[in-house]
Amino acid sequence: MTVLGDIPEIRGLDERRRLIRIPSEIDVPLTPRVQQIIDTAEFQRLSQVSQLGLVSLVYPAAHHSRFEHCLGVYRMALLYLKQLSYDERFAAVIANEDAEKLIVAALLHDLGHWPFCHPIEDMGLPGVPSHELFANSFLLEGEVADALRDDWSIQPREIVAMLSEKPRDRRGRILNSILSGPIDVDKMDYLQRDSLHAGVPYGRNFDPQRLIGSLCLNQAGDGVAITEKGKTAAEMMVFARYVMFSEVYWHHAVRSATAMLQRAFFLLHGQMDLHSLFRQTDVAMIAALLQTAANGPAYDLLDGLFGKKRKLYKRLAEFSVLRNPQVYKGLSRRPYPWLVACTETLAEGISHELRQRVAPHEVLLDAPPMKLEVEFNMEVYSAKENCYRSLEEVSPVVETLAHKQFDDYVKSVRVFISPRLQEAATGIRNIASLVEEAIARTE
């Protein structure tokens, strides 16, 4: 038995005495001190916060919760620690108390998530914190904080630091690479879980057992790497993530719903207490947004998403790095307020083209946000040659995705228009020219 085998949660993987079952047929070890955390009001809130939010408007079974995902990530952390404990360099640096902090951080990594968190974060609006920082309000006081101090002998600020601060030493960098890296415990769970609930195969087309079994430390000894045995599994995971973005997260109808929610939130956020709003469940947050919207433009957008009848905006045009790269580059990674100003200018141009009034909120531009997705910087160890190489160096699949920016090939720029205008908009001769003119006028 390894040293980390003395940790009750890791031991529970094999003992199987107290378990909680999550899809798909996964047993998660449950100890009294883990039970104490998940029974808190702060953690239970996650059972009413959807993991994928608006994706369920397109993939109707994708209603799984952040609660379920957090349990999955917690179990993944146990599996990572169990495997890595056999690495002598890892065991020399990571003590039981470090591993226990990682276990807790994995369980609580999404505690600060609010409903529709990622689309709102992507807007980069002033006054909107990152969900990692927002977790502080749940971690530093209350039931979770008490459980950390009393049951784990962990100071809440230590978990805050792990989740929201840049690691300063070797130990911290190792743990951080398990929590947030190319093959971290978060991605290992959400790719499979999102794929399962969405009803698509893409996120499950890799071998997690093989990948976990190949874990080791990198050449510098300050982060996670894999052995050659895991290379194919890592390639498949990278590609699985690419396809999940292409076919699920950035599906055109999902992005239509996302653009509608973002514009509604942009219109309303200055009138709302965001600290209170972000502590709500899905249902409560939707109700608060609708109430604030009254009968204004934001209400039309929200009613199309959450009303009795689904009324998603229709795709009028799509631009990619391959199809009309000039428009794509002109709109990608712009500040959201600038994008709104450009959209309003575009609405004026469409009004003129259609010879009827088009309200500013009836046209939406959806573009890749300013923040890029994480890159695939990971090492592969060859025992035969006793050397490390980067994954992209030994993999043509990963090399292509690393050098040709991941975001540019899975995230298109799209113009969406209100269903009211769908038929009339078919008469627009050159939407690309109208978009280019709007960009020029907004600069």
C-alpha positions in Angstrom: 0.0 0.0 0.0 1.3 3.5 -0.9 1.5 6.2 1.7 -1.6 7.9 0.2 -3.5 4.7 0.7 -3.9 5.8 4.3 -6.3 8.5 3.2 -9.9 7.2 3.8 -11.3 8.5 0.5 -8.5 6.8 -1.6 -8.9 3.6 0.5 -12.6 3.8 -0.2 -12.0 3.2 -3.9 -11.2 -0.5 -3.1 -13.1 -1.0 0.1 -16.4 0.0 -1.5 -18.2 0.2 1.9 -20.1 3.5 1.5 -20.8 4.6 -2.1 -22.9 7.1 -4.0 -23.9 6.1 -7.6 -23.7 8.6 -10.5 -24.0 8.0 -14.2 -22.8 6.0 -15.9 -22.7 3.2 -13.3 -19.9 5.0 -11.4 -19.5 4.4 -7.7 -18.1 7.3 -5.8 -16.5 6.6 -2.3 -18.3 8.4 0.5 -16.7 9.0 3.8 -18.3 10.9 6.8 -16.2 14.0 6.2 -17.1 14.1 2.5 -20.7 13.5 3.4 -20.5 16.5 5.7 -19.4 18.8 2.9 -21.9 17.6 0.3 -24.8 17.9 2.8 -24.1 21.6 3.2 -26.6 24.1 1.8 -23.8 25.6 -0.4 -23.0 22.3 -2.0 -26.6 21.2 -2.3 -27.3 24.4 -4.3 -25.2 22.8 -7.1 -27.9 20.1 -7.6 -30.1 22.8 -9.0 -27.5 24.4 -11.2 -27.3 22.8 -14.6 -23.9 21.7 -15.9 -24.6 22.7 -19.5 -27.3 25.3 -19.1 -28.7 26.2 -22.5 -27.4 23.1 -24.2 -30.5 21.3 -23.1 -32.5 23.5 -25.5 -30.8 21.5 -28.3 -29.9 18.2 -26.5 -32.9 17.7 -24.3 -31.4 15.1 -22.0 -28.5 17.4 -21.0 -30.0 18.3 -17.7 -27.2 17.0 -15.4 -26.1 19.2 -12.6 -22.9 20.7 -11.3 -23.5 18.5 -8.2 -23.1 15.3 -10.2 -20.1 16.7 -12.1 -18.3 17.7 -8.8 -18.7 14.2 -7.5 -17.2 12.8 -10.7 -14.3 15.2 -10.5 -13.7 14.3 -6.8 -13.6 10.6 -7.8 -11.2 11.4 -10.7 -8.9 13.2 -8.2 -8.8 10.0 -6.1 -7.8 7.9 -9.1 -5.1 10.4 -10.1 -3.7 10.4 -6.6 -3.7 6.7 -6.3 -1.8 6.2 -9.6 0.6 9.0 -9.0 1.5 7.8 -5.5 3.5 5.0 -7.2 5.7 7.7 -8.8 8.7 8.1 -6.4 9.2 11.7 -7.2 5.5 12.5 -6.6 5.5 10.6 -3.3 8.6 12.5 -2.2 6.9 15.8 -2.6 3.2 15.3 -2.0 2.3 14.4 1.6 -1.1 13.2 2.8 -2.2 16.7 3.8 -1.4 18.0 0.3 -3.4 15.1 -1.2 -6.3 15.9 1.1 -6.3 19.5 0.0 -6.5 18.4 -3.6 -9.4 16.0 -2.8 -11.3 18.9 -1.2 -10.4 21.3 -4.0 -11.6 18.8 -6.6 -14.9 18.3 -4.8 -15.4 22.1 -4.4 -13.9 23.3 -7.6 -17.3 24.5 -9.0 -18.8 25.7 -5.7 -18.8 29.3 -7.1 -20.6 28.4 -10.3 -23.8 30.3 -10.8 -26.5 29.4 -13.5 -25.3 30.0 -17.0 -21.9 31.0 -15.6 -19.6 30.5 -18.6 -21.6 32.6 -21.1 -21.8 35.4 -18.5 -18.1 35.1 -17.6 -17.2 35.2 -21.3 -18.7 38.7 -21.6 -16.0 40.1 -19.4 -18.2 42.8 -17.9 -17.1 45.0 -15.0 -18.5 43.7 -11.7 -18.7 40.1 -12.8 -16.2 38.0 -11.0 -14.7 34.7 -12.2 -16.5 31.8 -10.6 -13.3 30.7 -8.9 -13.1 34.1 -7.1 -16.9 34.0 -6.4 -16.4 30.7 -4.6 -14.7 32.7 -1.8 -18.1 33.8 -0.6 -19.1 30.2 -0.1 -15.7 28.9 1.2 -14.5 31.5 3.7 -17.5 31.3 6.0 -20.5 29.1 6.7 -21.0 25.4 6.8 -18.3 24.4 4.2 -15.7 26.5 6.0 -16.6 24.9 9.3 -16.5 21.4 7.8 -13.0 22.1 6.3 -11.6 23.3 9.7 -13.4 20.7 11.9 -13.3 17.5 9.8 -10.2 18.0 7.5 -8.0 20.4 9.6 -7.8 22.5 6.5 -8.0 26.3 6.5 -10.6 27.5 4.0 -8.1 30.1 2.6 -5.8 27.2 1.5 -8.6 25.9 -0.8 -9.3 29.4 -2.1 -5.6 29.7 -3.0 -5.6 26.4 -4.8 -8.7 27.3 -6.8 -8.0 30.9 -7.7 -4.3 31.7 -7.3 -1.2 30.9 -9.3 0.9 28.2 -7.5 4.2 29.5 -6.1 6.2 26.3 -5.4 6.8 22.9 -6.9 4.2 21.2 -4.7 1.5 23.8 -5.7 2.4 23.4 -9.4 2.0 19.6 -9.3 -1.4 19.9 -7.6 -2.5 22.7 -10.0 -1.7 20.6 -13.0 -4.0 17.9 -11.7 -6.8 20.4 -11.2 -6.3 22.6 -14.3 -4.2 21.3 -17.2 -4.4 19.6 -20.6 -5.6 16.3 -19.0 -6.9 17.5 -15.7 -9.5 15.8 -13.5 -12.2 18.4 -14.6 -11.9 17.6 -18.3 -11.6 13.9 -17.7 -15.0 14.0 -16.1 -17.0 16.6 -18.0 -16.1 15.3 -21.5 -17.5 11.9 -20.7 -20.4 13.2 -18.6 -21.5 15.9 -21.0 -21.3 13.4 -23.9 -23.3 10.8 -22.1 -26.2 13.2 -21.1 -26.2 15.0 -24.5 -26.6 11.6 -26.2 -23.5 11.9 -28.4 -20.5 9.6 -28.5 -17.8 12.2 -29.1 -16.7 12.9 -25.5 -16.4 9.2 -24.7 -14.2 8.2 -27.6 -11.0 7.8 -25.5 -9.7 5.4 -22.9 -9.6 7.1 -19.4 -8.3 4.0 -17.6 -5.3 3.8 -20.0 -4.7 7.5 -19.6 -4.8 7.5 -15.8 -2.6 4.4 -15.8 0.1 6.2 -17.7 0.3 9.3 -15.4 3.7 10.3 -14.1 5.5 13.6 -13.4 7.1 15.7 -16.1 10.9 16.2 -16.6 11.0 19.2 -14.2 9.0 17.3 -11.6 6.5 20.1 -11.2 3.5 18.9 -13.2 1.7 15.9 -14.6 2.9 14.1 -17.7 2.2 10.7 -19.2 4.2 7.7 -20.4 4.2 6.5 -24.0 1.5 3.9 -23.1 -1.0 6.7 -22.7 -0.1 8.6 -25.9 -3.0 7.3 -28.0 -5.5 7.8 -25.2 -4.2 11.4 -24.8 -4.6 12.0 -28.5 -8.1 10.7 -28.4 -9.0 12.9 -25.4 -7.6 16.0 -27.2 -9.7 15.2 -30.3 -12.7 14.3 -28.1 -12.6 17.8 -26.6 -12.2 19.4 -30.1 -15.3 17.5 -31.4 -17.4 18.3 -28.3 -16.8 22.0 -28.8 -17.6 21.7 -32.5 -20.7 19.6 -32.2 -22.1 20.4 -28.7 -20.8 23.5 -26.9 -20.6 25.6 -30.1 -23.5 24.0 -32.0 -25.2 26.8 -33.9 -28.5 26.6 -32.1 -26.7 26.4 -28.7 -24.9 29.6 -29.6 -28.1 31.2 -30.7 -29.5 30.6 -27.2 -26.2 31.8 -25.7 -26.2 35.0 -27.7 -29.8 35.7 -26.6 -29.0 35.2 -22.9 -25.9 37.3 -23.1 -27.7 40.2 -24.7 -30.5 40.0 -22.2 -28.0 39.9 -19.3 -26.1 42.9 -20.8 -29.3 44.9 -20.9 -30.2 44.0 -17.3 -27.0 43.5 -15.3 -26.7 47.1 -14.2 -30.1 47.0 -12.5 -29.4 43.8 -10.5 -27.6 42.8 -7.3 -25.1 40.4 -8.9 -23.8 39.0 -5.6 -27.3 37.9 -4.7 -28.2 36.8 -8.2 -25.2 34.6 -8.6 -26.0 32.7 -5.4 -29.3 31.5 -6.9 -30.4 28.2 -8.5 -31.4 28.0 -12.2 -35.1 28.5 -11.5 -34.6 31.4 -9.1 -32.1 33.2 -11.4 -34.4 32.9 -14.4 -37.3 34.3 -12.4 -35.2 37.2 -11.2 -34.1 38.1 -14.8 -37.6 37.9 -16.1 -38.9 40.1 -13.3 -36.2 42.7 -13.9 -36.8 42.6 -17.7 -40.5 43.6 -17.2 -41.8 44.1 -20.8 -38.6 45.5 -22.3 -36.4 44.0 -25.0 -34.6 41.7 -22.6 -38.0 40.1 -21.8 -38.5 39.2 -25.5 -35.1 37.4 -25.5 -35.7 35.6 -22.2 -39.2 34.6 -23.1 -37.8 33.0 -26.3 -35.5 30.9 -24.1 -37.6 30.2 -21.0 -41.2 30.9 -22.0 -43.9 28.3 -22.8 -42.7 28.1 -26.4 -39.1 27.9 -27.6 -38.3 30.8 -29.9 -34.6 30.7 -30.7 -33.1 33.3 -33.1 -32.3 32.0 -36.5 -28.9 31.8 -38.1 -28.6 34.4 -40.9 -24.9 34.0 -41.6 -21.8 32.2 -40.5 -18.1 33.2 -40.9 -15.1 31.1 -40.0 -11.3 31.3 -40.3 -11.8 29.5 -43.6 -14.9 31.2 -44.9 -14.6 34.9 -45.0 -11.6 35.2 -42.6 -11.7 39.0 -42.8 -15.1 39.2 -41.1 -14.1 36.5 -38.7 -11.0 38.3 -37.6 -12.9 41.6 -37.4 -15.3 40.2 -34.8 -13.4 37.5 -32.9 -12.2 38.3 -29.3 -13.7 41.7 -29.2 -14.9 43.3 -25.9 -18.5 42.5 -25.5 -19.8 46.1 -25.3 -18.0 46.8 -28.6 -19.7 43.7 -30.1 -23.1 45.1 -28.9 -22.3 48.5 -30.5 -21.4 46.7 -33.8 -24.6 44.7 -33.6 -26.7 47.8 -33.2 -25.0 49.3 -36.3 -25.7 46.1 -38.2 -29.3 46.2 -37.2 -29.6 49.7 -38.7 -28.1 48.4 -42.0 -30.5 45.4 -42.0 -33.4 47.8 -41.3 -32.4 49.9 -44.4 -32.0 46.7 -46.5 -35.4 45.3 -45.5 -37.1 48.7 -45.5 -38.7 48.0 -42.1 -37.7 48.8 -38.6 -35.5 46.2 -37.0 -35.0 46.7 -33.2 -31.4 46.6 -32.0 -32.0 43.4 -29.9 -33.5 41.6 -32.9 -30.1 41.1 -34.4 -27.3 39.3 -32.5 -23.6 38.8 -33.3 -22.0 35.8 -31.7 -18.2 35.6 -31.8 -15.3 33.8 -29.9 -14.7 35.5 -26.6 -11.5 37.2 -25.6 -10.3 34.3 -23.4 -8.7 31.4 -25.4 -9.1 27.8 -24.5 -6.2 26.0 -22.7 -3.4 24.8 -25.0 -2.1 21.2 -25.1 1.3 21.7 -23.4 2.1 18.2 -22.0 5.1 15.9 -21.9 5.3 12.2 -22.9 8.0 10.0 -21.2 9.7 7.3 -23.1 11.1 4.6 -20.8 13.2 3.0 -23.6 15.0 6.3 -24.4 14.7 7.7 -20.9 13.6 11.1 -22.3 10.7 13.4 -22.4 9.1 15.0 -25.5 6.1 17.3 -25.8 2.8 15.6 -26.9 2.6 17.8 -29.9 6.1 16.7 -31.0 5.1 13.0 -31.0 1.5 13.4 -32.2 0.5 14.8 -35.6 -3.1 15.1 -34.2 -2.1 17.3 -31.3 0.5 19.2 -33.4 -2.2 20.3 -35.8 -4.5 21.4 -33.0 -1.7 23.2 -31.2 -0.3 25.2 -34.1 -3.6 25.9 -35.8 -5.4 27.7 -32.9 -8.0 25.4 -31.4 -10.5 28.2 -30.9 -10.4 29.4 -34.6 -11.5 26.0 -35.9 -14.3 25.2 -33.5 -15.7 28.6 -32.9 -17.4 30.4 -35.7 -18.8 34.0 -35.9 -22.5 33.9 -36.5 -25.3 36.5 -37.2 -28.6 35.6 -35.6 -31.9 37.3 -36.3 -35.3 37.2 -34.6 -37.8 34.6 -35.9 -40.1 37.5 -36.7 -37.6 38.6 -39.4 -36.6 35.2 -40.7 -38.6 35.2 -43.9 -37.9 38.8 -44.8 -34.2 38.4 -44.1 -33.9 35.8 -46.9 -34.0 38.8 -49.3 -30.7 40.3 -48.0 -28.3 40.0 -50.8 -24.9 40.3 -49.1 -24.9 40.1 -45.4 -21.1 39.9 -45.3 -20.9 43.4 -46.8 -23.4 44.7 -44.2 -21.3 43.1 -41.4 -18.1 44.6 -42.8 -19.7 48.0 -43.0 -20.8 47.7 -39.3 -17.3 46.7 -38.2 -15.8 49.7 -40.0 -18.4 52.1 -38.5 -17.9 50.8 -35.0 -14.1 51.1 -35.1 
